[in-house]
């Protein structure tokens, strides 16, 4: 089965619910799952480990002979082969299929994009009259909720937490992701109520994936120019603040914000890092980056949206 995702044509032996099907096209990435009864490949060069806020091991990275192994602790291994042209999934016997799909779509493939020479940001995005507007920030900062606030107002969805970028005609284009939005129950209820369908993202989280697949008019399907990136302030910065503040970042701070938001597979590969940094420098010089501070109150979402729309007016000239 063929799918179109992040600008790639993906061939998968298994269904990828919520991902747009592709009728034809040259395959960029092949995905297949193998039985968990088969032994996982043995890697010794573990070069990076990610931990959850409470210290639990989440994801470990290893490489050998040009191949990479991503090990999600007690959930699944993903072997990335042939410079990102093939992904082999080796799930734990206890890991449900929706969790595997989430890890593949939202964690593994964005890193494979980086390996293949592309770049992607941890950012949710919507399409406005001026072009694509993206929201970046740390986990839990409200990227998806903010994008959902524009969606219910009639603007089209572009991506949820992975925004693939492409240089074209001296401009930076945003490539749409799959038609879905991951939200906590309170945000889902506030934004959409009982309207629409949603399902579990993964067994280890209460987040739900709001399905836009049947709302074709709500999802952007073609690359569009990226016009502005808003970096959402961390919750720790909001103590005692009640105002909505939007401020333009300097070139240096814009670049550093992009670096912090970028998906990055191998921090030990100097060529990969150099290529990414050069690309992000060009993005920083092309796309205006703003810092966005606002109280986390669902009732203020319309006011935040209006502040952003007002800030975008300079792009109309």
C-alpha positions in Angstrom: 0.0 0.0 0.0 1.2 3.5 -0.9 0.9 6.6 1.2 1.8 10.2 0.9 3.3 11.8 4.0 5.7 14.7 4.6 6.4 15.0 0.9 7.4 11.3 0.7 5.8 8.3 -1.0 5.8 5.5 1.6 5.1 1.8 0.9 3.9 -0.1 3.9 2.9 -3.7 4.4 0.5 -2.6 7.1 -2.3 0.0 7.1 -1.4 3.5 8.2 -4.7 4.8 9.5 -5.3 8.5 9.0 -2.5 8.9 6.4 -3.4 10.0 2.8 -3.2 7.1 0.3 -1.2 7.5 -2.8 -2.3 6.0 -6.1 1.1 5.9 -7.7 4.6 7.3 -7.5 8.2 6.3 -7.0 8.6 4.9 -3.5 10.9 6.9 -1.3 10.7 4.8 1.9 9.6 1.2 2.4 8.2 0.2 5.8 7.7 -3.3 7.0 7.2 -5.0 10.4 8.8 -8.3 11.5 7.8 -10.7 14.2 8.9 -9.8 17.7 10.0 -13.4 18.1 13.0 -12.6 15.8 16.0 -11.4 17.7 16.7 -7.6 17.3 20.0 -6.7 15.6 23.0 -6.3 17.9 24.4 -2.7 18.0 27.2 -1.6 20.3 27.6 2.0 19.3 24.9 3.7 21.4 25.5 7.4 21.0 22.4 9.1 22.4 19.7 8.5 25.0 16.5 10.5 25.6 14.8 10.4 28.9 11.3 11.4 30.1 10.9 14.4 32.5 10.8 12.0 35.5 14.1 10.3 34.3 12.7 7.1 32.7 14.6 6.0 29.5 12.5 6.8 26.5 14.5 6.4 23.3 18.1 5.2 22.6 20.0 5.7 19.3 22.7 3.4 17.9 24.5 3.1 14.6 26.6 0.6 12.7 27.7 0.4 9.1 25.5 3.3 8.0 22.4 1.8 9.6 20.6 3.2 12.6 18.6 1.5 15.4 16.0 3.5 17.3 15.0 1.7 20.5 11.9 2.9 22.2 12.2 1.4 25.7 10.1 -1.8 26.0 7.9 -0.7 23.1 9.6 -1.3 19.8 12.8 -1.2 17.8 13.0 0.6 14.4 15.9 -0.3 12.1 16.7 2.4 9.5 18.6 1.1 6.5 19.9 2.2 3.2 20.2 5.9 4.0 16.6 6.1 5.1 15.1 4.2 2.2 13.9 1.3 4.4 12.4 1.1 7.9 12.0 -2.2 9.7 9.8 -2.2 12.7 10.3 -4.8 15.5 7.5 -4.2 18.0 7.3 -5.7 21.5 4.6 -8.3 21.7 2.6 -6.2 24.2 2.7 -3.0 22.1 -0.6 -2.2 20.4 -0.8 -1.2 16.8 -1.9 2.4 17.4 1.2 2.9 19.5 3.4 1.5 16.7 1.7 3.8 14.2 2.3 6.8 16.4 5.9 6.1 16.9 6.4 5.5 13.2 4.5 8.6 12.0 5.4 11.1 14.7 8.9 10.1 15.9 10.7 7.8 13.4 9.8 9.2 10.0 10.6 12.8 11.0 14.1 11.6 12.0 14.4 9.7 8.7 13.6 12.9 6.8 16.7 14.4 8.5 18.8 11.4 7.5 17.6 11.6 3.9 18.8 15.2 3.6 15.6 17.0 4.4 14.7 19.1 7.4 11.7 19.2 9.7 10.6 21.2 12.8 8.7 20.2 15.9 5.9 22.6 14.9 2.2 22.6 14.3 1.0 24.8 11.4 -2.0 26.3 9.7 -2.6 27.9 6.3 -3.7 31.6 6.5 -4.2 34.1 3.6 -0.6 35.3 4.0 0.8 31.7 3.8 1.7 29.0 6.3 2.0 30.1 9.9 3.7 27.6 12.3 3.9 27.2 16.1 6.9 25.8 17.8 7.7 25.3 21.4 8.5 22.7 24.1 6.3 19.7 24.8 3.1 20.8 26.4 3.3 24.4 25.3 0.1 24.2 23.3 1.2 24.0 19.7 -1.6 21.7 18.7 -4.2 23.6 20.7 -3.2 26.9 19.1 -3.4 25.3 15.6 -6.8 23.8 16.5 -8.0 27.3 17.5 -7.4 28.4 13.9 -8.9 25.3 12.5 -12.3 25.8 14.2 -12.3 29.3 12.8 -12.1 28.0 9.2 -8.4 28.0 8.5 -6.8 24.9 7.0 -4.6 22.5 8.9 -1.0 21.8 7.6 0.8 19.8 10.3 0.8 18.7 13.8 4.2 18.7 15.6 6.2 17.8 12.5 6.6 20.4 9.8 8.7 19.4 6.8 10.5 22.3 5.1 11.7 22.6 1.5 13.6 25.4 -0.3 12.1 26.3 -3.6 12.6 29.4 -5.8 14.5 31.2 -3.0 11.6 30.7 -0.7 10.9 28.2 2.2 7.9 26.0 1.7 6.0 24.0 4.3 5.0 20.4 3.2 1.7 19.1 4.7 1.7 16.2 7.1 -1.3 13.8 7.7 -4.8 15.2 8.4 -4.9 14.8 12.1 -4.4 16.8 15.3 -3.2 15.3 18.7 -5.0 16.9 21.7 -5.6 16.3 25.4 -9.2 15.7 26.4 -9.8 19.2 27.7 -8.5 20.9 24.6 -10.4 18.4 22.4 -13.7 19.1 24.3 -13.2 22.8 24.2 -12.4 23.1 20.5 -14.6 20.5 19.0 -17.1 19.3 21.6 -18.9 16.2 20.2 -18.2 17.1 16.6 -15.9 14.8 14.6 -14.1 11.5 15.3 -11.0 10.8 17.3 -9.1 7.8 18.6 -6.3 6.9 20.9 -2.8 8.2 20.0 -1.0 5.5 22.0 -1.6 3.3 24.9 0.8 5.2 27.2 -0.9 8.6 26.8 -4.4 10.1 27.2 -4.0 12.2 24.1 -6.5 11.7 21.3 -6.0 12.1 17.6 -8.7 14.2 16.1 -9.3 12.9 12.6 -9.5 15.3 9.7 -9.4 12.7 7.0 -13.1 13.1 6.2 -12.9 16.9 6.4 -10.8 17.3 3.2 -11.5 21.1 3.0 -9.9 21.4 6.5 -6.5 20.1 5.5 -4.0 21.6 3.2 -2.6 19.1 0.7 -0.1 21.2 -1.3 3.2 22.8 -0.2 2.8 26.5 0.6 5.3 29.2 1.6 6.1 29.4 5.2 5.7 33.1 6.3 6.0 33.2 10.0 7.1 31.0 13.0 5.8 31.7 16.5 7.9 30.2 19.3 5.6 29.7 22.3 7.0 30.6 25.6 7.5 27.8 28.2 5.0 27.5 31.0 7.7 28.4 33.5 8.0 31.9 31.9 4.3 32.7 32.4 4.2 33.1 36.2 2.4 36.3 37.1 1.9 37.3 33.4 -1.6 38.0 32.1 -0.9 39.8 28.8 -0.5 38.5 25.3 3.0 39.5 24.0 4.4 39.0 20.5 8.0 40.1 20.0 10.3 39.8 17.0 13.4 37.8 17.6 16.9 38.8 16.4 18.6 36.9 13.7 20.7 35.0 16.2 17.7 34.2 18.5 15.7 33.1 15.4 18.4 30.7 14.4 18.7 29.3 17.9 15.0 28.8 18.1 15.0 26.9 14.8 17.9 24.7 16.1 16.0 23.9 19.2 12.9 23.0 17.2 14.6 20.8 14.5 14.4 17.1 14.3 18.0 15.7 14.4 18.9 12.1 14.0 22.7 12.0 14.6 24.4 14.6 16.8 27.8 12.9 16.1 27.6 13.3 12.3 29.3 16.6 11.6 28.3 16.7 7.9 24.6 16.2 8.9 24.8 19.0 11.5 26.6 21.3 9.1 24.0 20.8 6.4 21.2 21.4 8.9 22.7 24.5 10.4 23.3 26.1 7.0 19.7 25.3 6.0 18.3 26.8 9.3 20.4 29.9 8.7 18.7 30.4 5.4 15.3 29.8 7.0 16.1 32.4 9.7 17.0 35.0 7.0 13.8 34.2 5.0 11.1 33.6 7.6 10.2 36.0 10.4 10.4 34.4 13.8 8.4 35.7 16.7 8.2 34.9 20.4 4.6 34.4 21.6 3.7 34.7 25.3 0.1 34.1 26.4 -1.7 32.7 29.5 -2.9 29.1 29.0 -6.6 29.7 29.2 -8.9 28.2 26.6 -11.2 31.2 26.9 -8.3 33.4 25.6 -7.7 31.4 22.4 -9.9 33.8 20.3 -8.0 36.8 21.7 -4.6 35.1 21.0 -5.8 34.3 17.5 -6.7 37.9 16.8 -3.4 39.1 18.2 -1.6 36.8 15.7 -3.8 37.9 12.8 -3.0 41.5 13.7 0.7 40.7 13.9 0.5 39.2 10.4 -0.8 42.3 8.8 2.7 43.5 7.8 2.8 40.5 5.4 -0.2 41.9 3.5 1.9 44.8 2.1 
